[in-house]
């Protein structure tokens, strides 16, 4: 019970424990396999050093005690100090190797050894450099004792390594390289017999070639296949333990999620979970709070939409009722001739107001659709703004406002949708004209800002209260008179933001505005990329 409580406090501790156990198992298995593979490779390529591990049996002439199964494919010959054969594991070896051959065979662990290097190519007539080296164990260096150079027929051309010879036989040339009959490696070692006499051991083993080593290694590595079932069982056991511990660890959180899906909120006590999951629990609780807040906001937004739609329906119903009544009166001939023009003007004015309301709602829905495609063309934004302000100037002047534009002379190439950008400017301008007193100055300014163009639309009028600024660009939120440019739908500034985003730019209400502005909007549009 105490152990289980400890594991529940830290899931990481459980993971570390399982990992250590699995690692120990894998390490032990790997070590055992390496020992077996190394033993097999050692037996696959025995050397004279391996044979000398049975030096006691050799000294006692107890050759039967040497396990020849370790020396498969090998043979050895023991000679006394007079060159007589004491023992031969293979009679052919005794017949083919003679005492006069001993001098040219490298002696194991003596520090002296022969080396043969080819000089030139076969086409040029090869020559061979035969050298006798001495290895100095105290310094770890090698020195050249003597040498000779022989031609392709093994005739000595230079050097006094073998002063008693004029030419080597092919057999002698092979033995100098440690090769016996082209298929085996040969070496010798001198040891003392039990009676103190000197003995010479000649050892013949298959040549160690890359192909032979690879083949032996492949045979040895087949043992590693035995480790797979063990590792598979260990991994499966570890997976089961992990799964069980994980399920138990997150069960309270899982139950809380299921309860919330069923409409019931259940608080999770972080103390019953491992320490690694307590942050998750806090995040989950925070997420529940956010979801509940989002649901409340969604409900409020839905109610606001319903109210706005009801207001929009009322705003549409009122002019349509007037239009219908006036049209019916005209159709029935109930309007005196002197009042017919007045009736027609009223019908036209009410129809225009209804159209404005419908267009505003339609524009927002159209821009908010995911399949909407922007039709942008690259043009001079300064020239566009100048033409727009020239068109709007009579209206601005007639309502007693002052226009203060700052447009650069240099062209500013910007990709934009002229119709949408005009709608954006209309919404900003109509708000300024509608909710500021006569005499207010309207500011329009264009300037470069990095790889964007900054369009500033500002005024020195009444300004926008701080409590309304945070929700300025949200749709369907009424109550802020500075935001409604479409006759009360609450979509004017939402359309402004949507147009800016569709152009890859942004729009914001600058807070606080720069002097002398009281209200300042900043629109950023990216320049044309080369």
One Martini backbone bead per residue (centre of mass of N, CA, C, O) as a GRO file, in nm:
protein
  530
    1UNK     BB    1   0.058   0.063  -0.020
    2UNK     BB    2   0.305   0.248   0.004
    3UNK     BB    3   0.410   0.206  -0.286
    4UNK     BB    4   0.158   0.305  -0.436
    5UNK     BB    5   0.167   0.592  -0.316
    6UNK     BB    6   0.444   0.664  -0.430
    7UNK     BB    7   0.373   0.629  -0.735
    8UNK     BB    8   0.142   0.848  -0.734
    9UNK     BB    9   0.332   1.097  -0.682
   10UNK     BB   10   0.530   0.967  -0.923
   11UNK     BB   11   0.553   0.883  -1.253
   12UNK     BB   12   0.855   0.917  -1.308
   13UNK     BB   13   0.953   0.702  -1.109
   14UNK     BB   14   0.825   0.469  -1.253
   15UNK     BB   15   0.968   0.502  -1.523
   16UNK     BB   16   1.256   0.475  -1.415
   17UNK     BB   17   1.229   0.194  -1.297
   18UNK     BB   18   1.153   0.049  -1.560
   19UNK     BB   19   1.400   0.144  -1.721
   20UNK     BB   20   1.618   0.015  -1.545
   21UNK     BB   21   1.523  -0.276  -1.569
   22UNK     BB   22   1.541  -0.290  -1.877
   23UNK     BB   23   1.839  -0.207  -1.900
   24UNK     BB   24   1.958  -0.439  -1.737
   25UNK     BB   25   1.852  -0.661  -1.917
   26UNK     BB   26   1.986  -0.566  -2.180
   27UNK     BB   27   2.276  -0.558  -2.074
   28UNK     BB   28   2.300  -0.852  -1.991
   29UNK     BB   29   2.232  -0.969  -2.267
   30UNK     BB   30   2.457  -0.823  -2.423
   31UNK     BB   31   2.698  -0.934  -2.263
   32UNK     BB   32   2.646  -1.234  -2.318
   33UNK     BB   33   2.660  -1.213  -2.626
   34UNK     BB   34   2.948  -1.097  -2.646
   35UNK     BB   35   3.087  -1.338  -2.518
   36UNK     BB   36   2.993  -1.549  -2.721
   37UNK     BB   37   3.098  -1.409  -2.977
   38UNK     BB   38   3.394  -1.386  -2.891
   39UNK     BB   39   3.433  -1.692  -2.853
   40UNK     BB   40   3.367  -1.768  -3.144
   41UNK     BB   41   3.581  -1.592  -3.284
   42UNK     BB   42   3.821  -1.721  -3.140
   43UNK     BB   43   3.756  -2.009  -3.255
   44UNK     BB   44   3.754  -1.927  -3.562
   45UNK     BB   45   4.055  -1.766  -3.495
   46UNK     BB   46   4.309  -1.919  -3.417
   47UNK     BB   47   4.617  -1.896  -3.243
   48UNK     BB   48   4.920  -1.933  -3.101
   49UNK     BB   49   4.821  -1.802  -2.840
   50UNK     BB   50   4.601  -2.011  -2.787
   51UNK     BB   51   4.794  -2.256  -2.771
   52UNK     BB   52   4.970  -2.132  -2.523
   53UNK     BB   53   4.750  -2.185  -2.303
   54UNK     BB   54   4.877  -2.499  -2.328
   55UNK     BB   55   5.174  -2.512  -2.204
   56UNK     BB   56   5.164  -2.745  -2.001
   57UNK     BB   57   5.095  -2.968  -2.206
   58UNK     BB   58   5.344  -2.918  -2.384
   59UNK     BB   59   5.562  -2.966  -2.163
   60UNK     BB   60   5.433  -3.270  -2.103
   61UNK     BB   61   5.334  -3.403  -2.374
   62UNK     BB   62   5.004  -3.348  -2.347
   63UNK     BB   63   4.828  -3.348  -2.635
   64UNK     BB   64   4.543  -3.463  -2.550
   65UNK     BB   65   4.467  -3.196  -2.372
   66UNK     BB   66   4.413  -3.067  -2.642
   67UNK     BB   67   4.139  -2.901  -2.781
   68UNK     BB   68   4.077  -2.940  -3.118
   69UNK     BB   69   3.794  -2.802  -3.143
   70UNK     BB   70   3.930  -2.511  -3.123
   71UNK     BB   71   4.115  -2.612  -3.400
   72UNK     BB   72   3.966  -2.585  -3.659
   73UNK     BB   73   4.180  -2.634  -3.938
   74UNK     BB   74   4.428  -2.703  -3.767
   75UNK     BB   75   4.792  -2.717  -3.701
   76UNK     BB   76   5.073  -2.892  -3.531
   77UNK     BB   77   5.431  -2.860  -3.443
   78UNK     BB   78   5.687  -3.042  -3.259
   79UNK     BB   79   6.020  -2.946  -3.171
   80UNK     BB   80   6.325  -2.995  -3.097
   81UNK     BB   81   6.649  -2.872  -3.063
   82UNK     BB   82   6.724  -3.080  -3.322
   83UNK     BB   83   6.451  -3.100  -3.517
   84UNK     BB   84   6.270  -3.304  -3.400
   85UNK     BB   85   5.984  -3.480  -3.394
   86UNK     BB   86   5.738  -3.496  -3.137
   87UNK     BB   87   5.475  -3.362  -3.280
   88UNK     BB   88   5.182  -3.435  -3.500
   89UNK     BB   89   4.859  -3.352  -3.608
   90UNK     BB   90   4.991  -3.372  -3.909
   91UNK     BB   91   5.164  -3.554  -4.135
   92UNK     BB   92   5.195  -3.343  -4.363
   93UNK     BB   93   5.347  -3.138  -4.192
   94UNK     BB   94   5.595  -3.319  -4.134
   95UNK     BB   95   5.673  -3.354  -4.445
   96UNK     BB   96   5.682  -3.025  -4.528
   97UNK     BB   97   5.836  -2.955  -4.264
   98UNK     BB   98   6.154  -2.818  -4.178
   99UNK     BB   99   6.418  -2.700  -4.001
  100UNK     BB  100   6.524  -2.514  -4.243
  101UNK     BB  101   6.245  -2.332  -4.219
  102UNK     BB  102   6.249  -2.167  -3.947
  103UNK     BB  103   6.402  -1.888  -4.001
  104UNK     BB  104   6.144  -1.769  -4.192
  105UNK     BB  105   5.967  -1.771  -3.934
  106UNK     BB  106   5.773  -1.608  -3.737
  107UNK     BB  107   5.801  -1.505  -3.404
  108UNK     BB  108   5.630  -1.519  -3.125
  109UNK     BB  109   5.693  -1.266  -2.910
  110UNK     BB  110   6.006  -1.147  -3.001
  111UNK     BB  111   6.020  -0.865  -3.194
  112UNK     BB  112   6.069  -1.029  -3.456
  113UNK     BB  113   6.008  -0.942  -3.808
  114UNK     BB  114   5.867  -0.987  -4.118
  115UNK     BB  115   5.848  -0.797  -4.432
  116UNK     BB  116   5.638  -0.746  -4.733
  117UNK     BB  117   5.689  -0.536  -5.029
  118UNK     BB  118   5.570  -0.396  -5.310
  119UNK     BB  119   5.741  -0.293  -5.614
  120UNK     BB  120   5.551  -0.185  -5.823
  121UNK     BB  121   5.432  -0.344  -6.108
  122UNK     BB  122   5.357  -0.606  -6.300
  123UNK     BB  123   5.431  -0.472  -6.576
  124UNK     BB  124   5.725  -0.370  -6.462
  125UNK     BB  125   5.829  -0.569  -6.265
  126UNK     BB  126   5.836  -0.692  -5.977
  127UNK     BB  127   5.927  -0.588  -5.650
  128UNK     BB  128   6.077  -0.670  -5.324
  129UNK     BB  129   6.054  -0.574  -4.980
  130UNK     BB  130   6.267  -0.709  -4.734
  131UNK     BB  131   6.217  -0.705  -4.375
  132UNK     BB  132   6.371  -0.656  -4.054
  133UNK     BB  133   6.217  -0.626  -3.739
  134UNK     BB  134   6.207  -0.428  -3.430
  135UNK     BB  135   6.034  -0.438  -3.127
  136UNK     BB  136   5.992  -0.185  -2.879
  137UNK     BB  137   5.831  -0.207  -2.584
  138UNK     BB  138   5.933   0.042  -2.416
  139UNK     BB  139   5.862   0.256  -2.672
  140UNK     BB  140   5.677   0.155  -2.924
  141UNK     BB  141   5.891   0.087  -3.146
  142UNK     BB  142   6.038   0.059  -3.481
  143UNK     BB  143   6.311  -0.120  -3.633
  144UNK     BB  144   6.556  -0.157  -3.873
  145UNK     BB  145   6.775  -0.422  -3.933
  146UNK     BB  146   6.709  -0.541  -4.232
  147UNK     BB  147   6.758  -0.602  -4.598
  148UNK     BB  148   6.588  -0.678  -4.919
  149UNK     BB  149   6.589  -0.719  -5.283
  150UNK     BB  150   6.351  -0.861  -5.507
  151UNK     BB  151   6.235  -1.017  -5.767
  152UNK     BB  152   5.999  -1.202  -5.935
  153UNK     BB  153   6.218  -1.457  -5.884
  154UNK     BB  154   6.365  -1.400  -5.599
  155UNK     BB  155   6.612  -1.235  -5.664
  156UNK     BB  156   6.884  -1.093  -5.527
  157UNK     BB  157   6.973  -0.740  -5.559
  158UNK     BB  158   6.963  -0.632  -5.252
  159UNK     BB  159   7.120  -0.682  -4.976
  160UNK     BB  160   7.204  -0.856  -4.636
  161UNK     BB  161   6.989  -1.050  -4.504
  162UNK     BB  162   7.087  -1.302  -4.710
  163UNK     BB  163   7.413  -1.387  -4.762
  164UNK     BB  164   7.370  -1.708  -4.838
  165UNK     BB  165   7.184  -1.592  -5.066
  166UNK     BB  166   7.057  -1.546  -5.413
  167UNK     BB  167   6.777  -1.714  -5.383
  168UNK     BB  168   6.440  -1.759  -5.356
  169UNK     BB  169   6.186  -1.943  -5.288
  170UNK     BB  170   5.854  -1.964  -5.295
  171UNK     BB  171   5.832  -2.090  -5.014
  172UNK     BB  172   6.007  -1.881  -4.865
  173UNK     BB  173   5.843  -1.632  -4.943
  174UNK     BB  174   5.588  -1.722  -4.793
  175UNK     BB  175   5.704  -1.764  -4.506
  176UNK     BB  176   5.787  -1.465  -4.464
  177UNK     BB  177   5.460  -1.393  -4.472
  178UNK     BB  178   5.304  -1.631  -4.317
  179UNK     BB  179   5.272  -1.853  -4.550
  180UNK     BB  180   5.093  -2.168  -4.622
  181UNK     BB  181   5.012  -2.278  -4.922
  182UNK     BB  182   4.816  -2.009  -4.958
  183UNK     BB  183   4.594  -2.088  -4.697
  184UNK     BB  184   4.788  -2.033  -4.458
  185UNK     BB  185   4.900  -1.965  -4.140
  186UNK     BB  186   5.233  -1.907  -4.001
  187UNK     BB  187   5.393  -1.994  -3.685
  188UNK     BB  188   5.616  -1.941  -3.401
  189UNK     BB  189   5.737  -2.102  -3.088
  190UNK     BB  190   5.917  -2.083  -2.785
  191UNK     BB  191   5.967  -2.349  -2.544
  192UNK     BB  192   5.960  -2.529  -2.240
  193UNK     BB  193   6.017  -2.812  -2.110
  194UNK     BB  194   6.015  -3.005  -1.829
  195UNK     BB  195   6.343  -3.068  -1.878
  196UNK     BB  196   6.449  -2.775  -2.021
  197UNK     BB  197   6.406  -2.797  -2.302
  198UNK     BB  198   6.383  -2.696  -2.629
  199UNK     BB  199   6.093  -2.578  -2.805
  200UNK     BB  200   5.903  -2.598  -3.118
  201UNK     BB  201   5.620  -2.418  -3.243
  202UNK     BB  202   5.401  -2.503  -3.508
  203UNK     BB  203   5.144  -2.296  -3.661
  204UNK     BB  204   4.838  -2.376  -3.841
  205UNK     BB  205   4.607  -2.151  -4.012
  206UNK     BB  206   4.365  -2.001  -4.133
  207UNK     BB  207   4.316  -1.736  -4.314
  208UNK     BB  208   4.258  -1.393  -4.245
  209UNK     BB  209   3.982  -1.277  -4.398
  210UNK     BB  210   3.727  -1.080  -4.472
  211UNK     BB  211   3.531  -1.303  -4.559
  212UNK     BB  212   3.577  -1.490  -4.315
  213UNK     BB  213   3.500  -1.288  -4.097
  214UNK     BB  214   3.213  -1.226  -4.192
  215UNK     BB  215   3.110  -1.514  -4.174
  216UNK     BB  216   3.168  -1.556  -3.872
  217UNK     BB  217   3.001  -1.313  -3.775
  218UNK     BB  218   2.729  -1.412  -3.881
  219UNK     BB  219   2.719  -1.669  -3.713
  220UNK     BB  220   2.741  -1.523  -3.437
  221UNK     BB  221   2.492  -1.320  -3.477
  222UNK     BB  222   2.260  -1.531  -3.464
  223UNK     BB  223   2.235  -1.517  -3.154
  224UNK     BB  224   2.073  -1.246  -3.141
  225UNK     BB  225   1.796  -1.374  -3.207
  226UNK     BB  226   1.748  -1.474  -2.910
  227UNK     BB  227   1.685  -1.181  -2.789
  228UNK     BB  228   1.407  -1.102  -2.903
  229UNK     BB  229   1.207  -1.252  -2.723
  230UNK     BB  230   1.303  -1.124  -2.462
  231UNK     BB  231   1.253  -0.829  -2.542
  232UNK     BB  232   0.954  -0.863  -2.608
  233UNK     BB  233   0.864  -0.942  -2.327
  234UNK     BB  234   0.973  -0.690  -2.184
  235UNK     BB  235   0.811  -0.480  -2.344
  236UNK     BB  236   0.531  -0.590  -2.284
  237UNK     BB  237   0.551  -0.566  -1.981
  238UNK     BB  238   0.606  -0.262  -1.980
  239UNK     BB  239   0.346  -0.179  -2.126
  240UNK     BB  240   0.149  -0.288  -1.917
  241UNK     BB  241   0.254  -0.121  -1.678
  242UNK     BB  242   0.212   0.154  -1.805
  243UNK     BB  243  -0.087   0.135  -1.865
  244UNK     BB  244  -0.182   0.085  -1.580
  245UNK     BB  245  -0.056   0.339  -1.448
  246UNK     BB  246  -0.183   0.551  -1.635
  247UNK     BB  247  -0.480   0.489  -1.584
  248UNK     BB  248  -0.468   0.540  -1.278
  249UNK     BB  249  -0.358   0.833  -1.290
  250UNK     BB  250  -0.603   0.954  -1.501
  251UNK     BB  251  -0.888   0.881  -1.397
  252UNK     BB  252  -0.996   1.145  -1.270
  253UNK     BB  253  -0.972   1.310  -1.533
  254UNK     BB  254  -1.153   1.130  -1.706
  255UNK     BB  255  -1.410   1.162  -1.535
  256UNK     BB  256  -1.432   1.468  -1.569
  257UNK     BB  257  -1.470   1.468  -1.877
  258UNK     BB  258  -1.727   1.291  -1.885
  259UNK     BB  259  -1.897   1.477  -1.706
  260UNK     BB  260  -1.884   1.728  -1.888
  261UNK     BB  261  -2.012   1.587  -2.137
  262UNK     BB  262  -2.283   1.540  -1.950
  263UNK     BB  263  -2.308   1.838  -1.787
  264UNK     BB  264  -2.089   1.789  -1.551
  265UNK     BB  265  -1.904   1.936  -1.299
  266UNK     BB  266  -1.578   1.815  -1.196
  267UNK     BB  267  -1.358   1.829  -0.951
  268UNK     BB  268  -1.002   1.810  -0.931
  269UNK     BB  269  -0.772   1.662  -0.724
  270UNK     BB  270  -0.431   1.706  -0.735
  271UNK     BB  271  -0.345   1.498  -0.499
  272UNK     BB  272  -0.440   1.227  -0.670
  273UNK     BB  273  -0.207   1.305  -0.852
  274UNK     BB  274   0.055   1.324  -1.013
  275UNK     BB  275   0.279   1.576  -1.041
  276UNK     BB  276   0.280   1.574  -1.365
  277UNK     BB  277  -0.059   1.633  -1.363
  278UNK     BB  278  -0.116   1.912  -1.224
  279UNK     BB  279  -0.096   2.104  -1.464
  280UNK     BB  280  -0.321   1.970  -1.624
  281UNK     BB  281  -0.540   2.025  -1.417
  282UNK     BB  282  -0.519   2.331  -1.422
  283UNK     BB  283  -0.575   2.355  -1.728
  284UNK     BB  284  -0.852   2.219  -1.719
  285UNK     BB  285  -0.987   2.418  -1.527
  286UNK     BB  286  -0.931   2.664  -1.706
  287UNK     BB  287  -1.088   2.556  -1.950
  288UNK     BB  288  -1.362   2.543  -1.815
  289UNK     BB  289  -1.378   2.844  -1.760
  290UNK     BB  290  -1.356   2.929  -2.057
  291UNK     BB  291  -1.602   2.773  -2.161
  292UNK     BB  292  -1.809   2.911  -1.982
  293UNK     BB  293  -1.744   3.193  -2.083
  294UNK     BB  294  -1.794   3.134  -2.384
  295UNK     BB  295  -2.087   3.050  -2.349
  296UNK     BB  296  -2.180   3.315  -2.233
  297UNK     BB  297  -2.089   3.488  -2.475
  298UNK     BB  298  -2.251   3.332  -2.685
  299UNK     BB  299  -2.524   3.390  -2.563
  300UNK     BB  300  -2.498   3.696  -2.573
  301UNK     BB  301  -2.450   3.712  -2.878
  302UNK     BB  302  -2.712   3.577  -2.962
  303UNK     BB  303  -2.894   3.785  -2.829
  304UNK     BB  304  -2.777   4.025  -2.986
  305UNK     BB  305  -2.849   3.923  -3.264
  306UNK     BB  306  -3.150   3.904  -3.218
  307UNK     BB  307  -3.181   4.204  -3.158
  308UNK     BB  308  -3.060   4.314  -3.420
  309UNK     BB  309  -3.256   4.164  -3.606
  310UNK     BB  310  -3.504   4.294  -3.485
  311UNK     BB  311  -3.418   4.582  -3.549
  312UNK     BB  312  -3.383   4.533  -3.852
  313UNK     BB  313  -3.672   4.451  -3.901
  314UNK     BB  314  -3.790   4.713  -3.801
  315UNK     BB  315  -3.630   4.902  -3.995
  316UNK     BB  316  -3.761   4.763  -4.245
  317UNK     BB  317  -4.066   4.774  -4.181
  318UNK     BB  318  -4.112   5.075  -4.169
  319UNK     BB  319  -4.039   5.160  -4.467
  320UNK     BB  320  -4.212   4.941  -4.604
  321UNK     BB  321  -4.483   5.043  -4.497
  322UNK     BB  322  -4.463   5.317  -4.624
  323UNK     BB  323  -4.428   5.226  -4.913
  324UNK     BB  324  -4.687   5.061  -4.931
  325UNK     BB  325  -4.889   5.290  -4.857
  326UNK     BB  326  -4.808   5.499  -5.069
  327UNK     BB  327  -4.840   5.318  -5.318
  328UNK     BB  328  -5.140   5.250  -5.274
  329UNK     BB  329  -5.241   5.543  -5.284
  330UNK     BB  330  -5.144   5.598  -5.570
  331UNK     BB  331  -5.295   5.358  -5.706
  332UNK     BB  332  -5.591   5.468  -5.590
  333UNK     BB  333  -5.601   5.794  -5.617
  334UNK     BB  334  -5.563   5.942  -5.306
  335UNK     BB  335  -5.364   6.155  -5.424
  336UNK     BB  336  -5.293   6.450  -5.467
  337UNK     BB  337  -5.115   6.609  -5.704
  338UNK     BB  338  -4.950   6.803  -5.501
  339UNK     BB  339  -4.845   6.519  -5.327
  340UNK     BB  340  -4.699   6.311  -5.507
  341UNK     BB  341  -4.403   6.404  -5.487
  342UNK     BB  342  -4.377   6.358  -5.183
  343UNK     BB  343  -4.435   6.054  -5.186
  344UNK     BB  344  -4.202   5.973  -5.373
  345UNK     BB  345  -3.971   6.074  -5.194
  346UNK     BB  346  -4.035   5.891  -4.954
  347UNK     BB  347  -4.004   5.623  -5.100
  348UNK     BB  348  -3.708   5.668  -5.183
  349UNK     BB  349  -3.587   5.710  -4.898
  350UNK     BB  350  -3.679   5.436  -4.776
  351UNK     BB  351  -3.542   5.255  -4.985
  352UNK     BB  352  -3.252   5.349  -4.928
  353UNK     BB  353  -3.240   5.264  -4.628
  354UNK     BB  354  -3.295   4.962  -4.681
  355UNK     BB  355  -3.053   4.913  -4.864
  356UNK     BB  356  -2.833   4.984  -4.660
  357UNK     BB  357  -2.901   4.765  -4.458
  358UNK     BB  358  -2.870   4.518  -4.651
  359UNK     BB  359  -2.579   4.573  -4.751
  360UNK     BB  360  -2.438   4.549  -4.483
  361UNK     BB  361  -2.515   4.257  -4.421
  362UNK     BB  362  -2.414   4.134  -4.688
  363UNK     BB  363  -2.116   4.218  -4.668
  364UNK     BB  364  -2.043   4.062  -4.414
  365UNK     BB  365  -2.124   3.779  -4.504
  366UNK     BB  366  -1.944   3.773  -4.756
  367UNK     BB  367  -1.665   3.827  -4.610
  368UNK     BB  368  -1.706   3.573  -4.401
  369UNK     BB  369  -1.664   3.383  -4.620
  370UNK     BB  370  -1.435   3.132  -4.699
  371UNK     BB  371  -1.480   3.169  -5.034
  372UNK     BB  372  -1.373   3.439  -5.050
  373UNK     BB  373  -1.243   3.660  -5.311
  374UNK     BB  374  -0.987   3.862  -5.382
  375UNK     BB  375  -0.977   4.162  -5.603
  376UNK     BB  376  -0.661   4.241  -5.674
  377UNK     BB  377  -0.478   4.545  -5.759
  378UNK     BB  378  -0.211   4.718  -5.868
  379UNK     BB  379  -0.159   5.045  -5.716
  380UNK     BB  380  -0.191   5.377  -5.637
  381UNK     BB  381  -0.279   5.477  -5.326
  382UNK     BB  382  -0.258   5.786  -5.343
  383UNK     BB  383  -0.442   5.828  -5.590
  384UNK     BB  384  -0.691   5.695  -5.468
  385UNK     BB  385  -0.725   5.887  -5.222
  386UNK     BB  386  -0.744   6.149  -5.382
  387UNK     BB  387  -1.001   6.073  -5.541
  388UNK     BB  388  -1.180   6.017  -5.297
  389UNK     BB  389  -1.159   6.299  -5.159
  390UNK     BB  390  -1.264   6.459  -5.403
  391UNK     BB  391  -1.546   6.326  -5.395
  392UNK     BB  392  -1.602   6.397  -5.073
  393UNK     BB  393  -1.568   6.705  -5.033
  394UNK     BB  394  -1.853   6.827  -5.065
  395UNK     BB  395  -1.971   6.681  -4.816
  396UNK     BB  396  -1.772   6.785  -4.606
  397UNK     BB  397  -1.824   7.089  -4.653
  398UNK     BB  398  -2.141   7.094  -4.619
  399UNK     BB  399  -2.098   6.987  -4.297
  400UNK     BB  400  -1.845   7.162  -4.171
  401UNK     BB  401  -1.577   7.032  -4.253
  402UNK     BB  402  -1.223   6.960  -4.228
  403UNK     BB  403  -0.961   6.898  -4.459
  404UNK     BB  404  -0.640   6.699  -4.391
  405UNK     BB  405  -0.411   6.615  -4.617
  406UNK     BB  406  -0.130   6.352  -4.652
  407UNK     BB  407   0.017   6.307  -4.961
  408UNK     BB  408   0.228   6.159  -5.157
  409UNK     BB  409   0.402   6.185  -5.459
  410UNK     BB  410   0.494   5.915  -5.443
  411UNK     BB  411   0.445   5.612  -5.536
  412UNK     BB  412   0.220   5.339  -5.400
  413UNK     BB  413   0.248   5.002  -5.436
  414UNK     BB  414  -0.071   4.835  -5.406
  415UNK     BB  415  -0.263   4.563  -5.332
  416UNK     BB  416  -0.614   4.618  -5.421
  417UNK     BB  417  -0.957   4.656  -5.352
  418UNK     BB  418  -1.138   4.915  -5.444
  419UNK     BB  419  -1.421   4.854  -5.328
  420UNK     BB  420  -1.337   4.776  -5.037
  421UNK     BB  421  -1.172   5.031  -4.970
  422UNK     BB  422  -1.408   5.222  -5.001
  423UNK     BB  423  -1.578   5.096  -4.776
  424UNK     BB  424  -1.384   5.154  -4.548
  425UNK     BB  425  -1.377   5.465  -4.583
  426UNK     BB  426  -1.678   5.511  -4.553
  427UNK     BB  427  -1.707   5.413  -4.261
  428UNK     BB  428  -1.509   5.609  -4.131
  429UNK     BB  429  -1.631   5.876  -4.244
  430UNK     BB  430  -1.927   5.846  -4.149
  431UNK     BB  431  -1.865   5.847  -3.849
  432UNK     BB  432  -1.728   6.125  -3.836
  433UNK     BB  433  -1.976   6.284  -3.953
  434UNK     BB  434  -2.204   6.181  -3.749
  435UNK     BB  435  -2.028   6.211  -3.445
  436UNK     BB  436  -1.949   6.510  -3.522
  437UNK     BB  437  -1.901   6.828  -3.522
  438UNK     BB  438  -1.886   7.108  -3.657
  439UNK     BB  439  -1.534   7.180  -3.735
  440UNK     BB  440  -1.407   6.926  -3.783
  441UNK     BB  441  -1.106   6.757  -3.838
  442UNK     BB  442  -0.989   6.573  -4.116
  443UNK     BB  443  -0.753   6.302  -4.138
  444UNK     BB  444  -0.515   6.223  -4.404
  445UNK     BB  445  -0.253   5.964  -4.415
  446UNK     BB  446   0.056   5.879  -4.588
  447UNK     BB  447   0.300   5.606  -4.518
  448UNK     BB  448   0.589   5.455  -4.460
  449UNK     BB  449   0.628   5.105  -4.303
  450UNK     BB  450   0.847   4.944  -4.421
  451UNK     BB  451   0.653   4.692  -4.598
  452UNK     BB  452   0.439   4.928  -4.556
  453UNK     BB  453   0.129   5.107  -4.547
  454UNK     BB  454   0.021   5.401  -4.375
  455UNK     BB  455  -0.316   5.468  -4.280
  456UNK     BB  456  -0.457   5.772  -4.166
  457UNK     BB  457  -0.764   5.813  -3.970
  458UNK     BB  458  -0.873   6.130  -3.840
  459UNK     BB  459  -0.975   6.331  -3.547
  460UNK     BB  460  -1.091   6.634  -3.335
  461UNK     BB  461  -1.321   6.531  -3.176
  462UNK     BB  462  -1.490   6.344  -2.928
  463UNK     BB  463  -1.431   6.056  -2.949
  464UNK     BB  464  -1.356   5.740  -2.776
  465UNK     BB  465  -1.438   5.552  -2.538
  466UNK     BB  466  -1.274   5.314  -2.352
  467UNK     BB  467  -1.521   5.112  -2.306
  468UNK     BB  468  -1.549   5.084  -2.642
  469UNK     BB  469  -1.266   5.011  -2.775
  470UNK     BB  470  -1.240   4.692  -2.732
  471UNK     BB  471  -1.529   4.646  -2.922
  472UNK     BB  472  -1.519   4.793  -3.202
  473UNK     BB  473  -1.472   4.524  -3.415
  474UNK     BB  474  -1.725   4.389  -3.332
  475UNK     BB  475  -1.997   4.213  -3.403
  476UNK     BB  476  -2.317   4.286  -3.295
  477UNK     BB  477  -2.233   4.554  -3.120
  478UNK     BB  478  -2.402   4.771  -2.952
  479UNK     BB  479  -2.385   5.120  -2.813
  480UNK     BB  480  -2.176   5.232  -3.034
  481UNK     BB  481  -2.193   5.506  -3.226
  482UNK     BB  482  -1.898   5.490  -3.373
  483UNK     BB  483  -1.975   5.196  -3.527
  484UNK     BB  484  -2.228   5.294  -3.691
  485UNK     BB  485  -2.273   5.288  -4.058
  486UNK     BB  486  -2.554   5.099  -4.123
  487UNK     BB  487  -2.810   5.187  -3.940
  488UNK     BB  488  -2.761   4.979  -3.669
  489UNK     BB  489  -2.598   4.686  -3.704
  490UNK     BB  490  -2.285   4.670  -3.600
  491UNK     BB  491  -2.082   4.639  -3.890
  492UNK     BB  492  -1.886   4.860  -3.985
  493UNK     BB  493  -1.612   4.787  -3.826
  494UNK     BB  494  -1.608   4.487  -3.902
  495UNK     BB  495  -1.563   4.544  -4.204
  496UNK     BB  496  -1.297   4.692  -4.177
  497UNK     BB  497  -1.138   4.452  -4.061
  498UNK     BB  498  -1.197   4.247  -4.287
  499UNK     BB  499  -1.061   4.406  -4.516
  500UNK     BB  500  -0.777   4.419  -4.395
  501UNK     BB  501  -0.730   4.110  -4.374
  502UNK     BB  502  -0.774   4.040  -4.678
  503UNK     BB  503  -0.506   4.227  -4.745
  504UNK     BB  504  -0.284   4.152  -4.514
  505UNK     BB  505  -0.362   4.337  -4.280
  506UNK     BB  506  -0.440   4.618  -4.054
  507UNK     BB  507  -0.643   4.742  -3.771
  508UNK     BB  508  -0.650   5.035  -3.547
  509UNK     BB  509  -0.687   5.184  -3.236
  510UNK     BB  510  -0.528   5.451  -3.119
  511UNK     BB  511  -0.373   5.421  -2.786
  512UNK     BB  512  -0.319   5.702  -2.776
  513UNK     BB  513  -0.356   5.963  -2.955
  514UNK     BB  514  -0.220   6.180  -3.154
  515UNK     BB  515  -0.122   6.484  -3.193
  516UNK     BB  516  -0.448   6.631  -3.250
  517UNK     BB  517  -0.591   6.380  -3.190
  518UNK     BB  518  -0.896   6.189  -3.079
  519UNK     BB  519  -0.911   6.008  -3.339
  520UNK     BB  520  -0.731   5.693  -3.438
  521UNK     BB  521  -0.661   5.527  -3.742
  522UNK     BB  522  -0.472   5.225  -3.839
  523UNK     BB  523  -0.359   5.127  -4.164
  524UNK     BB  524  -0.215   4.822  -4.290
  525UNK     BB  525  -0.039   4.773  -4.605
  526UNK     BB  526   0.109   4.584  -4.828
  527UNK     BB  527   0.343   4.581  -5.041
  528UNK     BB  528   0.471   4.516  -5.329
  529UNK     BB  529   0.626   4.234  -5.435
  530UNK     BB  530   0.910   4.153  -5.630
   0.00000   0.00000   0.00000
